[in-house]
Structure formats: structure tokens, C-alpha cells
Amino acid sequence: MNIIFQTTKNATAYRTAVPAQPRKTAVAGPARGDYDTVNISRTRSAQMDDESFARLLARRTAVGLGNGASQEKVQELGRRVADGSYQPDAQRIAGRLLGLG
């Protein structure tokens, strides 16, 4: 297949030429005009909620640490780990880490 392109000197262009618009540069300094603004800040109550949650979690963890495991449970767990029959429950572990029970 042969394709031949022919141009003529006075042929009209497919699109008419449009002059380039001058570039606008950013103006340093205060914003001009009527612009919306967004301010994001934490309220004092939200910060207190986070702090009280952290205290509650620390308290629950401390109480849980006070209840040590019996020697028999530790030995049984060690035996199950050694023989490969121990299957940890990831959901339960995550729940306990988050203080959910």
C-alpha cells in the first residue's frame, strides 16, 4: 500500500492558528479576592478523649499483667509450641492488644 501526502502552498490549515496567551505568574503576598478558607484544628475535648482512652488502656493492661499465668499453663503452652500443635488466634490477639477483651 502506498500513501502519498501532498501539500499545496495555499491550502487552508485544518485548524486556524490561535495566538498563545501570556502566562500568568503567582503574586507573592496576601491573597487577593474572596476566597474560602479551611481551618482544621482539634478541639480540647477531642484531645481529652484521646488522653482518657490512653489512660483507660494503660489501666486495663496493668490489671491484666497482675494476673500472671500459672506454671502449668506456661509448661503446656511450651509443649504445644515445641511439638507444633499451637495455633495462635490472630483475631483474639488483636482484640486483646486493642483492649477489646
C-alpha positions as CSV (number, residue, x, y, z in Angstrom):
1,M,0.0,0.0,0.0
2,N,1.4,3.4,-0.9
3,I,0.3,6.5,0.8
4,I,1.2,9.8,-0.8
5,F,0.8,13.1,1.1
6,Q,0.5,16.2,-1.0
7,T,0.5,19.7,0.3
8,T,-0.3,22.8,-1.5
9,K,1.2,26.2,-0.8
10,N,-2.1,28.0,-0.3
11,A,-4.0,25.2,1.4
12,T,-6.0,26.2,4.4
13,A,-4.9,24.6,7.7
14,Y,-7.1,22.1,9.5
15,R,-7.2,24.5,12.5
16,T,-6.7,28.2,12.5
17,A,-3.8,29.4,14.5
18,V,-4.6,30.8,17.9
19,P,-2.1,33.1,19.5
20,A,-0.6,31.9,22.8
21,Q,-1.9,33.5,25.9
22,P,0.7,35.2,28.1
23,R,1.5,33.2,31.2
24,K,0.3,34.5,34.5
25,T,2.7,34.4,37.4
26,A,1.8,34.0,41.0
27,V,1.8,37.1,43.1
28,A,3.6,36.8,46.4
29,G,2.0,38.3,49.4
30,P,-1.5,38.2,50.9
31,A,-4.3,36.5,48.8
32,R,-6.5,38.9,47.0
33,G,-10.1,38.3,46.3
34,D,-12.9,36.5,48.0
35,Y,-11.5,33.0,48.8
36,D,-12.8,30.3,51.0
37,T,-10.6,29.2,53.8
38,V,-10.5,26.0,55.8
39,N,-9.1,25.8,59.3
40,I,-8.6,22.3,60.8
41,S,-7.9,22.0,64.5
42,R,-8.5,19.6,67.3
43,T,-10.9,20.6,69.9
44,R,-9.8,20.4,73.6
45,S,-12.5,17.7,74.2
46,A,-11.1,15.5,71.4
47,Q,-7.6,15.7,72.9
48,M,-9.0,14.9,76.3
49,D,-10.9,11.9,74.8
50,D,-7.6,10.6,73.4
51,E,-5.8,11.1,76.7
52,S,-8.6,9.4,78.7
53,F,-8.6,6.5,76.2
54,A,-4.9,6.1,76.6
55,R,-5.2,6.1,80.4
56,L,-8.0,3.5,80.3
57,L,-6.0,1.3,78.0
58,A,-2.9,1.6,80.3
59,R,-5.0,0.8,83.3
60,R,-6.5,-2.3,81.7
61,T,-3.1,-3.5,80.6
62,A,-1.7,-3.0,84.1
63,V,-4.6,-5.0,85.6
64,G,-4.1,-7.8,83.1
65,L,-0.4,-8.0,83.8
66,G,-1.1,-8.5,87.5
67,N,-2.8,-11.8,86.7
68,G,0.1,-14.0,85.9
69,A,-0.3,-17.3,84.1
70,S,0.0,-20.4,86.2
71,Q,3.2,-22.5,85.8
72,E,1.1,-25.4,84.4
73,K,-0.3,-23.2,81.6
74,V,3.2,-22.0,80.7
75,Q,4.5,-25.5,80.6
76,E,1.5,-26.7,78.5
77,L,2.0,-23.8,76.0
78,G,5.7,-24.5,75.8
79,R,5.0,-28.2,75.0
80,R,2.4,-27.2,72.3
81,V,4.8,-24.7,70.7
82,A,7.6,-27.3,70.7
83,D,5.5,-30.1,69.0
84,G,4.0,-27.6,66.5
85,S,0.4,-28.0,67.6
86,Y,-0.1,-24.4,68.9
87,Q,-2.2,-22.3,66.5
88,P,-2.5,-18.7,67.7
89,D,-5.8,-16.9,67.0
90,A,-4.8,-13.6,65.3
91,Q,-8.3,-12.0,65.9
92,R,-8.1,-12.7,69.6
93,I,-4.6,-11.4,69.9
94,A,-5.5,-8.2,68.0
95,G,-8.6,-7.7,70.2
96,R,-6.6,-8.1,73.4
97,L,-3.9,-5.7,72.2
98,L,-6.7,-3.1,71.5
99,G,-8.2,-3.7,74.9
100,L,-11.4,-5.3,73.5
101,G,-11.4,-8.3,75.7
